[in-house]
Structures are given as structure tokens and as C-alpha cells.
Amino acid sequence: MTVEPIRDKAQIRTLYNQLNQSHPKYAMIFKFGINTGLRISDIITLKVSDIYGSKKQFKDYLVLTEQKTGKLKKIKLNDTLREALNIYIHKQNLELMDYLFPSQKGGYIGRIQTYRVLKHSALTLGIENFGTHSLRKTWGYWTYKLSQYNIGLVMDIFNHSSQSVTLRYIGINQDQRDQLYDMVQL
């Protein structure tokens, strides 16, 4: 099964709200992923000090080295994400050197546990073909749509080698196929 982006903004809001009621940590991981396009392996290892300076104010950029590619990534966190992070960090009483998503056993939350919680919540809402990679794909899908179909931008951020790879990755080719099947009604 290939995971897909979430193409419906109402589903995104509903999933986030459901997660936030029962699992605030996972809700924040979800919001972080759909607002940055980072892989789950890069999100769960973040520390508070990666986003906050010494006086607990946001840094201008989140700068990290991607685990998969080893490439440096510089991300400007948007206002929606900053607001949610502020609330989350204060409610969780996190300090600068703490992991942003701490595990109860110490260290940071696991990738597999994150998958389980997010997948379960998505299934209860009837969201199919969902996995942790859906967060990254959702960001790509909505960035493509909201940037007026600037595939080069999304391709560059994802470090893809071709536009066709990026279009397939964010599920646009499937959307186009679906539209064709809807158009032909003989």
C-alpha cells in the first residue's frame, strides 16, 4: 500500500483535533509534519533548543541535517506552527535541552509508536492509505496547490530529481486520473 497525502482540509483539522484531545504530543508531531514537510525521523529527534533561542524565543530558522540524505535543511516555521508549539511546550513544561517529543522511557518518542498512534486515529476517521509519510506528502500536496502549481519549488525542497517523481509522490497523477474518470460518463 502506498500512503497518500490528506487532500481534504476538513479531514486535516478533524484529525488534528482528535489527536490533540487524546494525544497532544502526537497532535504536535502531526502539525509539525504537515507544516514543514520533514520526514518523521527528523521531527521526532528535535530538541526544544532547535527551535528556541536561550531566552525561549523562536529562532529565525530551524536548521537541521536530514538523517536520510545528510543534507542541511533550513526551515522558517510558519505562524500557525509557532503558536501551536508555544502552547505545547509550555503545557508540557519542556526546557531548552529537552526533546520536543520525549518518550516516557527517556530519549525521544519512537517512529513506530508514532506511526501506530497516527494510523489508528486516521483509521477511526476513515482516512485510508495513511502513514507517517502522509504528513510530508500532505505538505507537498498543499504547497503545490497553494503555490499555483509550482512543482519546481516542491521538487527542490524534496530534493527530487524530476517533476514526474514529485507529482507521483504527492499524489497529483492519481488526482488527474480520477478527474479523467469523472469526466468520461458515457
Disulfide bonds with the S-S distance in Angstrom:
none
